[in-house]
Amino acid sequence: MDHPLMDLISAKIAEAERNGEFDNLPGAGKPLPKEDDPENALLNRIMRENAATPPFVALSRELERLREELKATTDEASRREIMKHMSMTEARIDIARKAWSR
């Protein structure tokens, strides 16, 4: 089903074309840039332009920090706490990835 404003949008685009508003646009005649993920190209561009980080990426960075902390820790109680936190972070990464891919 078409959007209720589709006819109006099409008319505005046709009018802009007649008025030459699309002439001499930057990049005219050049191929579109390659996209690794064409399905999410717009979302990826918006995130990139706004320096946004997907939750699973931020959590992955936290997990890497915890791994480094674990390497540097010799106290067994502290190591257990770090490993518990790592396990929870891994679960949160899995949940965030599944939510992101929907």
PyMOL commands that place a pseudoatom at each C-alpha (Angstrom):
pseudoatom trace, name=CA, resn=MET, resi=1, chain=A, elem=C, hetatm=0, pos=[0.000, 0.000, 0.000]
pseudoatom trace, name=CA, resn=ASP, resi=2, chain=A, elem=C, hetatm=0, pos=[1.319, 3.416, -0.928]
pseudoatom trace, name=CA, resn=HIS, resi=3, chain=A, elem=C, hetatm=0, pos=[1.919, 6.130, 1.602]
pseudoatom trace, name=CA, resn=PRO, resi=4, chain=A, elem=C, hetatm=0, pos=[-0.982, 8.639, 1.651]
pseudoatom trace, name=CA, resn=LEU, resi=5, chain=A, elem=C, hetatm=0, pos=[1.362, 11.460, 0.674]
pseudoatom trace, name=CA, resn=MET, resi=6, chain=A, elem=C, hetatm=0, pos=[2.993, 9.573, -2.224]
pseudoatom trace, name=CA, resn=ASP, resi=7, chain=A, elem=C, hetatm=0, pos=[1.154, 11.572, -4.927]
pseudoatom trace, name=CA, resn=LEU, resi=8, chain=A, elem=C, hetatm=0, pos=[2.149, 14.865, -3.309]
pseudoatom trace, name=CA, resn=ILE, resi=9, chain=A, elem=C, hetatm=0, pos=[5.771, 13.735, -2.943]
pseudoatom trace, name=CA, resn=SER, resi=10, chain=A, elem=C, hetatm=0, pos=[5.909, 12.606, -6.575]
pseudoatom trace, name=CA, resn=ALA, resi=11, chain=A, elem=C, hetatm=0, pos=[4.435, 15.930, -7.721]
pseudoatom trace, name=CA, resn=LYS, resi=12, chain=A, elem=C, hetatm=0, pos=[7.015, 17.896, -5.698]
pseudoatom trace, name=CA, resn=ILE, resi=13, chain=A, elem=C, hetatm=0, pos=[9.866, 15.824, -7.156]
pseudoatom trace, name=CA, resn=ALA, resi=14, chain=A, elem=C, hetatm=0, pos=[8.541, 16.286, -10.717]
pseudoatom trace, name=CA, resn=GLU, resi=15, chain=A, elem=C, hetatm=0, pos=[8.257, 20.038, -10.149]
pseudoatom trace, name=CA, resn=ALA, resi=16, chain=A, elem=C, hetatm=0, pos=[11.825, 20.216, -8.806]
pseudoatom trace, name=CA, resn=GLU, resi=17, chain=A, elem=C, hetatm=0, pos=[13.046, 18.278, -11.859]
pseudoatom trace, name=CA, resn=ARG, resi=18, chain=A, elem=C, hetatm=0, pos=[11.248, 20.708, -14.202]
pseudoatom trace, name=CA, resn=ASN, resi=19, chain=A, elem=C, hetatm=0, pos=[12.811, 23.658, -12.353]
pseudoatom trace, name=CA, resn=GLY, resi=20, chain=A, elem=C, hetatm=0, pos=[16.296, 22.131, -12.708]
pseudoatom trace, name=CA, resn=GLU, resi=21, chain=A, elem=C, hetatm=0, pos=[16.830, 21.796, -8.977]
pseudoatom trace, name=CA, resn=PHE, resi=22, chain=A, elem=C, hetatm=0, pos=[18.540, 18.438, -9.476]
pseudoatom trace, name=CA, resn=ASP, resi=23, chain=A, elem=C, hetatm=0, pos=[20.941, 19.723, -12.150]
pseudoatom trace, name=CA, resn=ASN, resi=24, chain=A, elem=C, hetatm=0, pos=[24.638, 19.996, -11.282]
pseudoatom trace, name=CA, resn=LEU, resi=25, chain=A, elem=C, hetatm=0, pos=[24.408, 18.196, -7.956]
pseudoatom trace, name=CA, resn=PRO, resi=26, chain=A, elem=C, hetatm=0, pos=[27.739, 17.149, -6.405]
pseudoatom trace, name=CA, resn=GLY, resi=27, chain=A, elem=C, hetatm=0, pos=[28.664, 13.668, -7.588]
pseudoatom trace, name=CA, resn=ALA, resi=28, chain=A, elem=C, hetatm=0, pos=[26.295, 13.764, -10.568]
pseudoatom trace, name=CA, resn=GLY, resi=29, chain=A, elem=C, hetatm=0, pos=[27.246, 11.168, -13.155]
pseudoatom trace, name=CA, resn=LYS, resi=30, chain=A, elem=C, hetatm=0, pos=[29.540, 9.305, -10.759]
pseudoatom trace, name=CA, resn=PRO, resi=31, chain=A, elem=C, hetatm=0, pos=[28.826, 5.793, -9.506]
pseudoatom trace, name=CA, resn=LEU, resi=32, chain=A, elem=C, hetatm=0, pos=[27.367, 5.398, -6.064]
pseudoatom trace, name=CA, resn=PRO, resi=33, chain=A, elem=C, hetatm=0, pos=[29.917, 4.460, -3.395]
pseudoatom trace, name=CA, resn=LYS, resi=34, chain=A, elem=C, hetatm=0, pos=[30.257, 0.755, -2.626]
pseudoatom trace, name=CA, resn=GLU, resi=35, chain=A, elem=C, hetatm=0, pos=[28.407, -0.369, 0.487]
pseudoatom trace, name=CA, resn=ASP, resi=36, chain=A, elem=C, hetatm=0, pos=[29.408, -3.375, 2.564]
pseudoatom trace, name=CA, resn=ASP, resi=37, chain=A, elem=C, hetatm=0, pos=[25.902, -3.574, 3.969]
pseudoatom trace, name=CA, resn=PRO, resi=38, chain=A, elem=C, hetatm=0, pos=[23.486, -2.072, 1.416]
pseudoatom trace, name=CA, resn=GLU, resi=39, chain=A, elem=C, hetatm=0, pos=[20.451, -3.118, 3.447]
pseudoatom trace, name=CA, resn=ASN, resi=40, chain=A, elem=C, hetatm=0, pos=[21.535, -0.877, 6.333]
pseudoatom trace, name=CA, resn=ALA, resi=41, chain=A, elem=C, hetatm=0, pos=[23.400, 1.786, 4.350]
pseudoatom trace, name=CA, resn=LEU, resi=42, chain=A, elem=C, hetatm=0, pos=[21.281, 4.692, 5.589]
pseudoatom trace, name=CA, resn=LEU, resi=43, chain=A, elem=C, hetatm=0, pos=[21.433, 3.579, 9.217]
pseudoatom trace, name=CA, resn=ASN, resi=44, chain=A, elem=C, hetatm=0, pos=[25.194, 3.060, 8.979]
pseudoatom trace, name=CA, resn=ARG, resi=45, chain=A, elem=C, hetatm=0, pos=[25.704, 6.500, 7.411]
pseudoatom trace, name=CA, resn=ILE, resi=46, chain=A, elem=C, hetatm=0, pos=[23.632, 8.234, 10.090]
pseudoatom trace, name=CA, resn=MET, resi=47, chain=A, elem=C, hetatm=0, pos=[25.559, 6.448, 12.820]
pseudoatom trace, name=CA, resn=ARG, resi=48, chain=A, elem=C, hetatm=0, pos=[28.907, 7.271, 11.201]
pseudoatom trace, name=CA, resn=GLU, resi=49, chain=A, elem=C, hetatm=0, pos=[27.988, 10.955, 10.759]
pseudoatom trace, name=CA, resn=ASN, resi=50, chain=A, elem=C, hetatm=0, pos=[26.918, 11.185, 14.402]
pseudoatom trace, name=CA, resn=ALA, resi=51, chain=A, elem=C, hetatm=0, pos=[29.862, 9.199, 15.793]
pseudoatom trace, name=CA, resn=ALA, resi=52, chain=A, elem=C, hetatm=0, pos=[27.428, 6.655, 17.220]
pseudoatom trace, name=CA, resn=THR, resi=53, chain=A, elem=C, hetatm=0, pos=[28.613, 3.281, 18.415]
pseudoatom trace, name=CA, resn=PRO, resi=54, chain=A, elem=C, hetatm=0, pos=[26.370, 0.217, 18.383]
pseudoatom trace, name=CA, resn=PRO, resi=55, chain=A, elem=C, hetatm=0, pos=[25.889, -1.178, 21.901]
pseudoatom trace, name=CA, resn=PHE, resi=56, chain=A, elem=C, hetatm=0, pos=[27.598, -4.475, 21.063]
pseudoatom trace, name=CA, resn=VAL, resi=57, chain=A, elem=C, hetatm=0, pos=[30.722, -2.602, 19.902]
pseudoatom trace, name=CA, resn=ALA, resi=58, chain=A, elem=C, hetatm=0, pos=[30.933, -0.621, 23.141]
pseudoatom trace, name=CA, resn=LEU, resi=59, chain=A, elem=C, hetatm=0, pos=[30.413, -3.827, 25.117]
pseudoatom trace, name=CA, resn=SER, resi=60, chain=A, elem=C, hetatm=0, pos=[33.116, -5.589, 23.086]
pseudoatom trace, name=CA, resn=ARG, resi=61, chain=A, elem=C, hetatm=0, pos=[35.533, -2.807, 24.001]
pseudoatom trace, name=CA, resn=GLU, resi=62, chain=A, elem=C, hetatm=0, pos=[34.599, -3.274, 27.660]
pseudoatom trace, name=CA, resn=LEU, resi=63, chain=A, elem=C, hetatm=0, pos=[35.203, -7.025, 27.336]
pseudoatom trace, name=CA, resn=GLU, resi=64, chain=A, elem=C, hetatm=0, pos=[38.659, -6.390, 25.859]
pseudoatom trace, name=CA, resn=ARG, resi=65, chain=A, elem=C, hetatm=0, pos=[39.445, -4.038, 28.759]
pseudoatom trace, name=CA, resn=LEU, resi=66, chain=A, elem=C, hetatm=0, pos=[38.367, -6.749, 31.209]
pseudoatom trace, name=CA, resn=ARG, resi=67, chain=A, elem=C, hetatm=0, pos=[40.596, -9.311, 29.477]
pseudoatom trace, name=CA, resn=GLU, resi=68, chain=A, elem=C, hetatm=0, pos=[43.577, -6.982, 29.885]
pseudoatom trace, name=CA, resn=GLU, resi=69, chain=A, elem=C, hetatm=0, pos=[42.667, -6.412, 33.527]
pseudoatom trace, name=CA, resn=LEU, resi=70, chain=A, elem=C, hetatm=0, pos=[42.445, -10.178, 34.069]
pseudoatom trace, name=CA, resn=LYS, resi=71, chain=A, elem=C, hetatm=0, pos=[45.929, -10.670, 32.605]
pseudoatom trace, name=CA, resn=ALA, resi=72, chain=A, elem=C, hetatm=0, pos=[47.341, -8.115, 35.016]
pseudoatom trace, name=CA, resn=THR, resi=73, chain=A, elem=C, hetatm=0, pos=[45.558, -9.434, 38.126]
pseudoatom trace, name=CA, resn=THR, resi=74, chain=A, elem=C, hetatm=0, pos=[47.072, -12.136, 40.318]
pseudoatom trace, name=CA, resn=ASP, resi=75, chain=A, elem=C, hetatm=0, pos=[44.635, -12.067, 43.266]
pseudoatom trace, name=CA, resn=GLU, resi=76, chain=A, elem=C, hetatm=0, pos=[42.257, -15.043, 42.892]
pseudoatom trace, name=CA, resn=ALA, resi=77, chain=A, elem=C, hetatm=0, pos=[39.216, -13.281, 44.369]
pseudoatom trace, name=CA, resn=SER, resi=78, chain=A, elem=C, hetatm=0, pos=[39.695, -10.333, 42.020]
pseudoatom trace, name=CA, resn=ARG, resi=79, chain=A, elem=C, hetatm=0, pos=[40.190, -12.702, 39.068]
pseudoatom trace, name=CA, resn=ARG, resi=80, chain=A, elem=C, hetatm=0, pos=[36.914, -14.481, 39.878]
pseudoatom trace, name=CA, resn=GLU, resi=81, chain=A, elem=C, hetatm=0, pos=[35.068, -11.138, 39.999]
pseudoatom trace, name=CA, resn=ILE, resi=82, chain=A, elem=C, hetatm=0, pos=[36.590, -10.060, 36.684]
pseudoatom trace, name=CA, resn=MET, resi=83, chain=A, elem=C, hetatm=0, pos=[35.675, -13.390, 35.057]
pseudoatom trace, name=CA, resn=LYS, resi=84, chain=A, elem=C, hetatm=0, pos=[32.118, -13.096, 36.380]
pseudoatom trace, name=CA, resn=HIS, resi=85, chain=A, elem=C, hetatm=0, pos=[31.913, -9.594, 34.907]
pseudoatom trace, name=CA, resn=MET, resi=86, chain=A, elem=C, hetatm=0, pos=[33.367, -10.905, 31.616]
pseudoatom trace, name=CA, resn=SER, resi=87, chain=A, elem=C, hetatm=0, pos=[30.727, -13.623, 31.455]
pseudoatom trace, name=CA, resn=MET, resi=88, chain=A, elem=C, hetatm=0, pos=[27.924, -11.113, 32.009]
pseudoatom trace, name=CA, resn=THR, resi=89, chain=A, elem=C, hetatm=0, pos=[29.426, -8.793, 29.395]
pseudoatom trace, name=CA, resn=GLU, resi=90, chain=A, elem=C, hetatm=0, pos=[29.596, -11.632, 26.857]
pseudoatom trace, name=CA, resn=ALA, resi=91, chain=A, elem=C, hetatm=0, pos=[25.909, -12.363, 27.463]
pseudoatom trace, name=CA, resn=ARG, resi=92, chain=A, elem=C, hetatm=0, pos=[25.055, -8.678, 27.033]
pseudoatom trace, name=CA, resn=ILE, resi=93, chain=A, elem=C, hetatm=0, pos=[27.033, -8.608, 23.762]
pseudoatom trace, name=CA, resn=ASP, resi=94, chain=A, elem=C, hetatm=0, pos=[25.034, -11.581, 22.466]
pseudoatom trace, name=CA, resn=ILE, resi=95, chain=A, elem=C, hetatm=0, pos=[21.738, -9.930, 23.395]
pseudoatom trace, name=CA, resn=ALA, resi=96, chain=A, elem=C, hetatm=0, pos=[22.808, -6.596, 21.861]
pseudoatom trace, name=CA, resn=ARG, resi=97, chain=A, elem=C, hetatm=0, pos=[23.895, -8.286, 18.601]
pseudoatom trace, name=CA, resn=LYS, resi=98, chain=A, elem=C, hetatm=0, pos=[20.584, -10.114, 18.293]
pseudoatom trace, name=CA, resn=ALA, resi=99, chain=A, elem=C, hetatm=0, pos=[18.652, -6.901, 18.957]
pseudoatom trace, name=CA, resn=TRP, resi=100, chain=A, elem=C, hetatm=0, pos=[20.801, -4.993, 16.452]
pseudoatom trace, name=CA, resn=SER, resi=101, chain=A, elem=C, hetatm=0, pos=[20.236, -7.498, 13.646]
pseudoatom trace, name=CA, resn=ARG, resi=102, chain=A, elem=C, hetatm=0, pos=[16.439, -7.274, 13.845]
for i in range(1, 102): cmd.bond("trace and resi %d" % i, "trace and resi %d" % (i + 1))
show_as sticks, trace
zoom trace
